[in-house]
Structure formats: structure tokens, C-alpha cells
Amino acid sequence: MPDALSKTVPIWCAIWNALLFPSPDPTTIPLHLPPTTVSASEHAQIASRLPSFLAAARALNLPLDRLRGLVKKPLRPLWVTRDSPLPNDDDDEEEEEGEGTKPAFPDFHPVILCTASRRVPGGEASEGGYVQGAGDDSEGWACGLTAPLWWEHAEALLRASEAELPGVIGELVAAGGQGRGGGVDAAAVVQMAPAGWVWVCAADALREEATKQQFDAVIECGGAPDEALARRLPKGGYLHFKCGTGKLGSRDLRSEVSKIEGFVRRRRLDAATKLAICCQTGKDLSVGVALAVLCLYTDDEGRPTPTTPTPTITKPFIRQRLSWIMTAHPTASPSRATLQSINAFLFSPRAPPPPSTMPPTTTPLSRTFTSLTTKTWSLSRTLTTHLPPSAGGTPSARFAGTATFTPRAPTAEGYAGEELLYAEEGVLAIEKEDGTAMEVPARRRYVWRRYRAGREGEGEGEGEGISIWFVKEDGESVDYLFLDMEVRGVGGQGEGRRLEARGRHPCGEDVYDATFVFGGGEQQGEGMVVTYVVKGPTKDYVSETRYTR
């Protein structure tokens, strides 16, 4: 009998029972092992180690209350071998007529451990080529049949004769019974509770429209980069790892996984984030990356902490985070090579996170930010459409009004200590096709933040950036990201020098390409031009706004 059935699974049953149904005597942990396979001496040696196994399991802080709601009785291993008696057809008929008795286990859940191998009393050389244990290697005889396939098609398989079975199994496997992922058993989208903002799935599952709409950040391991998905997500919301398959992919992961540090800093993950991590199967590389994210960027309650110092990484800490994954995603099977790559990354020294405040020296962008707040701006905006309303497009329009930039205390960590509440109001004149215009009052608010960028070689230029955020209905609270732009100097020197920022905002099937140009000279910010080029199925227009004072 394989050690997995005679020792490993029974040990797991004993530990789970001790966790879920503690004994009045904590020094006694019931252990059931097959007496014909495990000697009394070995039984005693295994039992002596159970308390240390139990202590290690308790250190994982597993959600035991929730698990007790699922497993209401202790687990008890029962072994079925080639020598075990099985019910015959007469017994089945008696049970159908109510005269027979089915096995009942009122006090425990039976865990059936079935071995197809025949026990060899002597050496294998005397068995005429029979290799003990070979019958338990399903790859050698199952023809691709898996447990889910068996339970789904049990009746058809039991009806088939032995000669018909290979053909029946082949048809079931070919019909796609093994799920997504190119014939490899693939995982659906699984939430990594208690970190409810992290999800793991197979890459094919993420291609489904209803699934990919759920997420605003994606890390994909392997395959070709998905440019369409990257365009749909907010800027910087897609990260691709160049990984092969199998062990090669696990080794590739070691050099790729460090990219998550810059990705998380740029995305500034919060509790509203929905991050999907995918690989071919949703069970190997993606699980390893999820483990790295959970170790580095979550607290003990599963909340994202992208701007706080990285906790001290220890092996027990990694095991505790891995227990989250295995509890939420029992079919996950990260390979040893994958876990080794993640451990190597987690234990490697890394650069400290960017400081939350800027150095005292001023920069062109810091001077620009200061100048924005000194006076009220006059603004004029023209919206020129290339797709008229008669063709389903947006009408041309003009806007005239004022804008203010009000400084306030930062509402998020990791920025340069400068945050501005932008507010504009005025009159919007919407042009009609008969040449007249309809005038309506209009107002808009955003939050502007200045931050340090380019630290990891993400961009060129001045090493600073501006992010612009939508606000909620209260007009002040930050909602979600609109634009993330790194600023660079353009033009000549001195008075001819200008600052330029570019960004892109995907919105469904529409794309907004933005260009901000801040005036030059010693008085940074004395003029500003903002241009949006908007393209989409029913949108094709250019909006240009000029700010003067």
C-alpha cells in the first residue's frame, strides 16, 4: 500500500480532527493506521510527532469556524484493497427492495483509501515482472480519466465493457471534460479569501467577457500579452510575465516576479481594487504570484497595504499566507519549482518603498503645482466632433467659465504631500444642427495628486507625475483613477521650457488620449492647455481647453 494511503492521509485526518473537534485531553490525538501495513512501533513513532504537526497547523490561523460548518463529524480513514470484500449483485437487489443494509457511519465521515495494487509478500523479482504499487499510478492506466470526469459520467463508464472502456474514456476526454486550458484541467475564477480583492483563474476564463469585466487590474503569467485586455483596463492595470510552461515557466517566474513591486506601487491598490492573477491552468504560476502578493501587500485581515513597509518574511509567515490560498482554492497545485522561485524572491533583499514625501528641493512640477493654487483661472473649451449627432455621435459644444485648484491635506499615502481639489463651473453651449445652441450650467470636480515616478525606470523625463481622480457625489472624496501621467520637459531652455504630461483613459469601448501642456518661463503654470482626443463606436471628437489668468 502506498505511504500516501497508509500514513500521510491518516495523519492529515488526525490533525484535522484535532483542529475541528478538539479532544478533552490535548495530549491524546486519535490516530488510525492500517495494522497490517504499519507496525505498532512505527505507529507509536508517528503518534509522538502529532502534537508538533498540530502546533504547526494552528499557527496557520485557518478559518476553523467556517470549516466546522462544512465538516460536522470527525474524519476516519477506511482502506479498500484487492482483498477487501465488496457487495455482490444480490446485495444491491436486496437494498433496492429495502431488505438489505447500506453501510452507515453516524459518528464519522469515512475517507475511503482505495489501492489497486496487490500486496507482494516477498521480493518483486519473484512476481514475474509485477511491480508493487504500479497499479496506483493512474497515469499508466487511466487514459486521461480524472475524478471529475468519472463522477460526471459514472453510469456510462460502468455500463461499458472492459474492451469498450478505452474508447469511451477517449471520447469523454476529447469532448473537453478536462475543462479549459488546452486539455489541462483548469481553474475557474477563485477569490483568495480573506483577501477578497485578489482572484486567481485560468487565462481562458479571463477571456470570457462577463469575467474580465469584473477586474480593474490583471497579472498574466505566460502566453502572449493580451493587448486588447490591456487597453480595456485602466492605464498600468495590466502586467504580463514572460513565462514558459511546466518547469521552464517556474524558472522564468524567478526573474519575472519582481515586476509586481513597481506594478503595485503604480496601481496604488486599495480595498476597491479587483486584481485577477492568471496562468494557463489557474493552479500553478498564478498561485505562486498570488502568494507573493498576499505576503507583501496584505495585512492579517487580508486588506491591501501597498504603501506600508513589507513585513518580516519568514517560512511560517509564508505558510500562513499559503494556507489562505489552499483553503480558498483546494485544487491549486503550485509546483515545487514555482514555490522555490517565489521563496527566492520573498527572501531576497529589496529596495525600500518610495518615501511618502518629496525632498525639500523644488522642481518645475512642484512650482507648477504651487502656481495653480494662487489665482482663479479663466477657461474656454471647444469640443469639435467628427461624428455628428445625426450619425449617432456627440454634438460639438463650447464651454466658458472659471476653475480653481484648492490645496488640501493628502488623502492617500505615497504621494508628494501635495493634493489639489480641482473645481470648474460655467456655461456649456451645446450646438444644434440648425446652427443654434442650447446653453446649460455645468460644473466638474477632480482631485489632482503629484507623485514621484520613474524610480524603477518606468518612464523618462523629470521623474515626477500627476494623477487625476474622479470624485464621489459629495464632491470631495476620491473615487477612482482617471489619468496617470508622467511629466517631462519639452521645448527649449529658460522661458521656452514647458512641461508636458500625457495619459490615456479607457472607458468601455471608448479611449480618451489626454495631453496637458503647462506654460514655460520663470512663472511656471501661467498658461495651460489641455487636449483630449476621444475615439469610440459613437465618439470621435477633440476637446481643447485653454486656461488663462
C-alpha angles and dihedrals in degrees: 000000000000117000089238090066100034098044118359100055093041089052090052090049090052094050094046090050091051091050098045101031107026117203120237086238106057091193092062119072113177111234125188117198130164104264093206091059106030118052123226090249093053090044090057093048092052092046090053090060097049096089091059090048089050092050090051091050092049090052088065091070092222119191093257096166091058092045092051087059089058101039108044100169134041120270119247123187117225121186127221117190136165088273096053117109115245129197113267127219092267090058090052091052091049091051091051089052092048094247098102129070126232118213110271125201107184095161102047147013109254116230104202112213107193124187124188093195124103117231113248112212095193137025119316090237089072092054098077096247098321110142113208111234096018091111090064093060098093093189087070098057113007095083090217096313112149132191093256090050091049095052092044094051103023095129094052092046094049092050092053120093121237091258091051097047099085091053094046092049091047091054092049093049092046091050089067100260089146092067131227129339104075098297094322118117102258133197126237121224109301126187115225098225131225084030093062093177094065122076132180125204147147115276092242091055089057091055091065109102096227090051102046092050088067096067137069097185130041134185112193123193117204133348123071121316111268102230093179092055091046091054092050094053123074115273111289092013097118125069123179126198117205099226132152125214131277119357092345089059091050090053091047088053091065092067096036104046095074087073090078091075095065091037093056093045093051094045093046091210119216138172091281092058119108109201121188120196115192142176134167095286103016088231108081125027094021090052090053092051091046088054091054091049093048092048096048106030110032134074125222091277093054095253118143115257105178095154102042123091116278111260120242106278116225133160093251089050091052091047090052092053091044088055088061089057096045092047093050095037109031093173092058111119112180110186123241089248091054093051091047090054092050092047091050089053095045094049094045118100113257135192116267116259118267113278116260093230132052121243115264093253114101125236133195090260094048089052090048091051090051093049092052090067100049100081143010113267127224113218137190123190132190123193112197116190127203093189110058123213090253087066093045096266137126118279120242115254147176129220129193125180147096135290134200134194110208117192117224141167113286113265095198135045125244098045130114096263091262125107126162130196106218117205129176131179135173144106124310116206110200112200119228124210091247090064098257126110136224113219122209133168113254137184136177138185136198138166117237121202131186118213141169112256137167094056094126096038092267094137147002132244132041098355095240134097147189126227121194120203135194115239130223126248092278087068095233113056117091113247113176141327121284104171135004111193135173113215124226135178118250135180126026132321132285113000092004093057117108135179119232130190127186130191143161129220118192112204111182105297092343125089125203115201109194132195122186118191118188118199123257140229129065093314099065113200098022088129133023136184122193120191128186122190107196124194130177144122091287100016131077113148145119122228119197123185124188120198119200138162 
